[in-house]
Every structure is written in C-alpha cells, then in structure tokens.
Amino acid sequence: MNEAELAQIHRAQDDSEDFETLFNQYRPLVYGQLKRYNLRDFDRDDWLQEARIAMYKAVQHFNGRRGSQFGPYYQLVLHSHFNSLLRRQLALKRQSDAQAIPVWEVGERRVDQRQDAAAVEADYLMYLEAYRFWNSLSPRELAALAASVVAEPESLEVIEATARHDRRAMERVHKKLVQHLQDLHRE
C-alpha cells in the first residue's frame, strides 16, 4: 500500500469528506456483499448505513504499515459486521420481533409476499381476535386507545393531555386486553 492511500485512510478517520470519498471508492465491494444478505425491513439505505459503520470501524483500526491492503481488510470487517446483524436478527429471543407484523397490516394481502395457506389463516385469525377485542371496548376506551397508539409523533402534547384525561379508560383497556389474552391462551 502506498503512502498516499494510507494518508487518505488516516484522514478519513477525522474528515467526513475524505471518509465519504473512501466509502464511495469501495462501494462496488459493498454492493457485492449485499447480494448475499437479506434482513426483513432492511432496505438498501439501511444496508449502506451499516456498511458505513463497518467502514468507520475499519478506518479506525487499520494499520497498513505492515504491507496489508485496505480493501481485503474492509471486506473482512464488512462481512463480520453483516454477520453480526444477521445473528442479532435471528437470535431466539428476537424471533417474535422478526416475525411480527403491524396490526394495521393483519388481514391485508401483501402483493410482494406469497403466503402459504397456514400463514394466511393465522393472519385472519389474528385479525378476527383483534376485531373481537376492539368490539369489547366502549367508545371512550376506543378513543383513549386510538389516541395513545395511532396519534402522530408531532402531537405529543395532545397525547399526554388525552392520556391524563383518559387514564382510567386506558387502565380498563389494559385490564380487558390482559383478560382477552388469558382467554385466548386457555382456548
């Protein structure tokens, strides 16, 4: 490795423009690695951000004075970082998070995914149970639940005011939900 390349790598430790230049130089390597990985809810921008994190780690720890090349070192760090992401996603304690679907998508047919009959049936059963639970709530309880779950993040003060006003309604919602889940578990 020549001194100019080594100097660029050392400058990239502190200078964001040099870092981005270096990252863009190794972007084809990143795209080559991306073909081997797939994580749910990770789009290309997420993968590129993770690749930047791996680049930062590689830049911080690389010592090219012993004749090693940065490209293979970055590829090793990138591969290790992506594998860590996969292990984290596939960890047994996170399986429920990996398989979870938002409530508003339950019952909707997603065009981009083909589901087998058992998965479709499970989705509809969950949708029916949610519908049954929502029907057990009073209008005030429904309003309190909607205000705390569906509200926009910008209206935080409205949520807090509603939560204070409907704290008892939310307590009833919580009790009903616990009871509903216990009844489902017994069935």
ABEGO torsion letter per residue (X at the ends): XBAAAAAAAAAAAABAAAAAAAAAAAAAAAAAAAAABBBBGBBAAAAAAAAAAAAAAAAAABBAAAGBBAAAAAAAAAAAAAAAAAAAAABAAAAAAAABBBAAABGBBBAABBBBAAAAAAAAAAAAAAAAAAAABBAAAAAAAAAAAABBAAAAAAAAAAAAAAAAAAAAAAAAAAAAAAAAAAX
